[in-house]
Amino acid sequence: MTPQTASERLIGVARKAPVIPVLVVEDAGTARDLAQALVSGGLYALEITLRTPQALEAITAMADVPGAIVGAGTLLTPDDARRAQDAGATFGVSPGNSDRLLDACEAIDLAMLPGSATATEAMRLLERGYSFQKFFPAEASGGVPALKALAAPLPQITFCPTGGVSRANAGAYLSLTNTVCVGGSWVAPKDMVAAGDWDGITALALEAAALTAA
């Protein structure tokens, strides 16, 4: 899969809902119910970060949920990419980018959403063919004003800002011409997951799925 094809494919996925949940799953036993709650609320693309020992098991469980489009986040190495794909992930997300990681994802046809935080990083990825990128860490990198400033000189690039994005500021990001969706963790709070409050999470997902530009 070429970088251009990967970006086109992921933009199609991203347009299904304005928010991609960024999920840190501590207990894989909750993964299927969590995915069902989010999909029932209209959030289909799910990013499970490889930050816990049970993340890969959670990816496998979520990939079995009808309607779920499951990806793996926090990909740092080629081995991360291979293990995520073997677990059932259909796309990968990284906080940044490296040639080694991108080469590996392209070799195994894993669609990749690479991270960038500066104009130089964004240009480098665009030169390689990645026109859809993760803007991370969004708030720490200047937030809405910074992303808006990138739109004029780099109109070919669209972004999924992640990192510090919340229900309160998501609409401001979504109002930007170069933002397709946002990534956020607020739709699956730890306490609600631990309590098995799947109806509550579905309600949060419904609210997120209805978000529009501020």
VOGU-3710 file (C-alpha; in Angstrom, 3 decimals, decimal comma):
1> mtpqtaserl> 0,000/0,000/0,000  1,459/3,347/-1,021  1,422/6,270/1,432  -1,027/8,108/-0,820  -3,388/5,122/-0,849  -3,063/4,794/2,926  -3,951/8,453/3,446  -6,928/8,264/1,087  -8,193/5,149/2,831  -7,851/6,627/6,303
11> igvarkapvi> -9,536/9,885/5,331  -12,500/7,769/4,261  -12,487/6,084/7,668  -12,087/9,396/9,488  -15,062/10,948/7,713  -17,409/8,357/9,235  -17,446/10,314/12,537  -15,875/13,535/13,835  -14,115/11,811/16,753  -11,742/8,856/16,887
21> pvlvvedagt> -11,684/7,517/20,461  -8,148/7,109/21,788  -8,395/4,140/24,133  -6,045/2,886/26,838  -7,420/-0,561/27,689  -6,221/-1,986/31,000  -8,490/-5,047/30,995  -9,078/-6,817/27,693  -12,171/-8,363/29,231  -13,908/-4,991/28,835
31> ardlaqalvs> -12,785/-4,448/25,239  -15,682/-6,005/23,368  -18,342/-4,243/25,463  -16,460/-0,959/25,139  -16,273/-1,262/21,362  -19,956/-2,147/21,126  -20,880/0,881/23,248  -18,834/3,240/21,072  -20,081/1,791/17,776  -23,674/1,958/19,057
41> gglyaleitl> -23,072/5,663/19,647  -21,841/6,220/16,093  -18,070/6,149/16,617  -16,667/3,470/14,335  -12,928/4,094/14,067  -11,300/3,053/17,348  -7,649/3,608/18,264  -6,324/1,239/20,930  -2,978/2,487/22,169  -0,169/-0,003/22,750
51> rtpqaleait> 0,434/1,298/26,261  -0,814/-1,619/28,315  0,043/-5,331/28,495  -3,452/-6,260/27,283  -3,646/-3,839/24,349  -3,104/-6,464/21,647  -5,688/-8,772/23,188  -8,088/-5,836/23,313  -7,508/-5,140/19,608  -8,411/-8,739/18,780
61> amadvpgaiv> -11,606/-8,543/20,836  -12,675/-5,211/19,353  -11,930/-6,299/15,788  -14,664/-8,914/16,188  -17,341/-6,269/16,856  -19,547/-5,583/13,803  -19,047/-2,056/12,508  -15,815/-1,420/14,398  -12,787/-0,234/12,422  -9,930/-1,006/14,767
71> gagtlltpdd> -6,518/0,602/14,725  -3,462/0,510/16,945  -1,987/3,665/18,396  1,420/4,518/19,825  3,209/2,507/17,134  6,914/3,176/17,615  8,738/0,269/15,960  8,334/-2,150/13,051  7,632/-4,899/15,590  4,768/-2,818/17,023
81> arraqdagat> 3,262/-2,567/13,542  3,545/-6,298/12,853  2,107/-7,327/16,218  -0,775/-4,862/15,888  -1,676/-6,112/12,432  -1,468/-9,736/13,577  -3,844/-8,875/16,434  -6,417/-7,513/13,982  -5,626/-3,819/13,575  -6,425/-2,459/10,115
91> fgvspgnsdr> -4,599/0,834/10,580  -1,826/2,279/12,698  -1,267/5,611/14,416  2,009/7,020/15,688  2,813/10,080/17,813  5,546/10,934/15,322  7,236/9,283/12,387  10,453/7,582/11,361  11,584/6,107/8,062  12,039/2,711/9,728
101> lldaceaidl> 8,469/2,639/11,012  6,958/3,960/7,787  8,959/1,487/5,697  7,640/-1,363/7,842  4,006/-0,270/7,602  4,230/0,137/3,850  5,852/-3,293/3,516  2,991/-5,054/5,329  0,225/-2,873/3,840  -0,813/-1,381/7,178
111> amlpgsatat> -2,469/1,998/6,552  -0,646/4,543/8,665  -1,581/7,865/10,267  1,823/9,327/11,133  2,298/12,189/13,550  3,696/15,648/12,889  3,909/18,785/15,003  5,795/21,244/12,790  5,705/22,493/9,216  8,986/20,705/8,505
121> eamrllergy> 7,663/17,359/9,750  4,416/17,819/7,842  6,295/18,669/4,633  8,566/15,666/5,015  5,586/13,341/5,360  3,804/14,995/2,428  6,903/14,525/0,293  6,699/10,821/1,063  2,996/10,747/0,140  1,220/11,081/3,485
131> sfqkffpaea> -1,382/13,804/2,965  -3,387/12,837/6,083  -1,484/13,253/9,328  -1,960/13,263/13,081  -1,219/16,672/14,625  0,306/15,760/17,980  0,493/16,897/20,699  -2,166/19,308/19,481  -2,679/21,644/22,418  0,983/21,657/23,474
141> sggvpalkal> 1,996/22,410/19,870  -0,082/25,574/19,649  -3,588/24,193/19,328  -6,137/25,657/16,949  -4,078/28,755/16,008  -1,054/26,638/15,063  -3,078/24,207/12,980  -4,916/27,076/11,294  -1,580/28,667/10,415  -0,470/25,485/8,639
151> aaplpqitfc> -3,526/25,511/6,380  -2,445/28,410/4,166  1,033/27,187/3,124  0,134/23,480/3,250  -3,421/23,152/1,899  -2,636/19,671/0,561  -2,461/18,251/4,093  -5,379/17,382/6,358  -5,028/16,485/10,008  -6,475/14,604/12,948
161> ptggvsrana> -5,432/16,712/15,964  -4,898/14,667/19,122  -3,502/15,468/22,531  -5,378/17,818/24,811  -8,461/17,734/22,589  -11,655/17,641/24,641  -15,396/18,056/24,313  -14,877/21,739/25,107  -12,452/22,517/22,271  -13,227/19,821/19,690
171> gaylsltntv> -15,631/22,083/17,807  -12,949/24,742/17,349  -10,641/22,188/15,752  -13,415/20,798/13,568  -14,084/24,300/12,236  -10,663/24,358/10,560  -10,473/23,636/6,843  -7,550/21,243/7,332  -9,111/19,128/10,089  -11,030/15,973/9,151
181> cvggswvapk> -11,630/14,657/12,664  -10,158/14,795/16,163  -8,779/12,133/18,458  -9,860/12,143/22,073  -10,147/9,998/25,172  -13,065/11,774/26,853  -15,644/9,447/25,283  -14,428/6,479/27,355  -13,568/7,687/30,872  -11,652/5,216/33,025
191> dmvaagdwdg> -14,225/5,238/35,795  -17,100/4,480/33,419  -15,183/1,632/31,785  -14,281/0,180/35,181  -17,922/0,404/36,273  -19,161/-1,175/33,050  -21,333/1,846/32,345  -21,768/1,010/28,687  -24,995/3,009/28,345  -23,173/6,059/29,673
201> italaleaaa> -20,345/5,581/27,193  -22,823/5,160/24,352  -24,402/8,471/25,401  -20,995/10,173/25,297  -20,334/8,619/21,884  -23,671/9,866/20,540  -22,791/13,366/21,711  -19,323/13,142/20,124  -20,700/11,752/16,862  -22,988/14,775/16,616
211> ltaa> -20,191/17,323/17,044  -19,902/19,999/14,394  -17,686/22,983/13,807  -17,868/25,595/16,517
//
